[in-house]
Amino acid sequence: MKFFLFCLFLPIFSLAQFQIGDAGQVFDETRFDPRFPDMKEWAKAGVQGGIPLRNTLKIQKTLTPQDDLQKAIDDVSGQGGGVILLKKGEYIISKTVTLKSNVVLRGESKEQTVLKVVMKKMFFKYAPDQKHLVAFEINDAERVGLEDLSFRYAAVDFEPYDKSDFNAAWDRRVFHEHETRDTTLFVHLVIFRNSRNSWVDNCNFLWAGTHPLGLGNCEHITCRNNFMDRAYVKKDSFHGGYYGCWGSRYCLFYNEKVRRIRHFAIMNPGAAYNVVYRCDFEVDVNFHDQDSGHNLVEQCRIATPVWHSWDAIGIGAPDKHRPPGPGNLLFNNVVISKGVAGYNRKIGAVQPNTVYQVTTEFGKPNVFIRPDAPPQGGTFYAVKAQY
């Protein structure tokens, strides 16, 4: 089931050349198809002006695991911003770290600069003011960057419950039962809220307590070249194991690899004009709780394992959720639903160069074929390097 993984979805540009999301990216007018006006909006997704190249921002501080990370962030913020370079090693995170505008946290090595989160938090479902803990929090900020880092939840010595075999049998315990070995794991790794023009590039998110990475009510965020694997809390209605954007607009997800969490979610009113491009998901893409529509998923591999609880596209349930918004398009994706080819197990294999749309009504197939011819330029995400 993994034969498409790197043959179809490797970035077409090397790291030394232009990448999707870099500075200098502009809309390609030569590929605009006036039948699909959302193309011009999708081209705006991601950081306005692009992610700065690594050598264009000044390193203001260099830290080792013995140094005070929050103090360094505060100091660099007070100096107007810049890069904090974290040398190789394990940084123990025992309380929330707050990132601030114009501060970039960069690791010396993605695999060897590890932020080990050891915080714990009990969740009380019926307490209206209850909040999960967040290890790295970005609130009402801009130009915040996370680069070349590994975030790892390490508060317990047992592994999350899931399956390593794509074809393993479905098991209710993975997504529908409590984590009873320890009930204090309600800790998100990284959450952006009410923020804009920020990025997460070339990071690992491993064994999250709940959400590995979330964008809440944000605009123009780029998430690129990241790897996410596993989460402890994935039970229904317990706000765990999601990656994606909640009420966020103009966010770009490019070359993301995600597996063994609950959902990749585009959800809640306000979520519009987000682009998911050339990603590799072994989780469903879930249009959840009345997104505002006009989101694009193109040239991705979306393959839910047999043991997963959802088809490749999810829309929630009428007794718990509101239906998806209009104009959410799917194009030229490679799709498997619980081991069966197709956006769901009923409508058959995905046809190439065919425009699919997510339904806006419960009680119907979650995806349908539109009668439109494909975009004349061969893509809905029409961008190019300006230089």
Secondary structure, 3 states (H helix, E strand, C coil): CCCCCCCCCCCCCCCCCCCCCECCEEECHHHCCCCCCHHHHHCCCCCCCCECCHHHCCEEEEECCCCCHHHHHHHHHHCCCEEEEECCEEEEECCCEEECCCEEEEECCCCCEEEEECCCECCCCCCCCCCCEEEEEEECCECCEEECCEEEECCCCCCCCCCCCCCCCCCCHHHHCCCCCCCCECEEEEEEECCEEEEEECCEEEEECCCCEEEECCEEEEEECCEEEEECCCCCCCCCCEEEEECCECCEEECCEEEEEEEEEEECCCCECCEEECCEEEEEEEEECCCCECCEEECCEEEECCCCCCCCEECCCCCCCCCCCCCCEEECCEEEECCEECCCCCCCCCCCCCEEEECCCCCCCCEEECCCCCCCCCCCCCEEECC
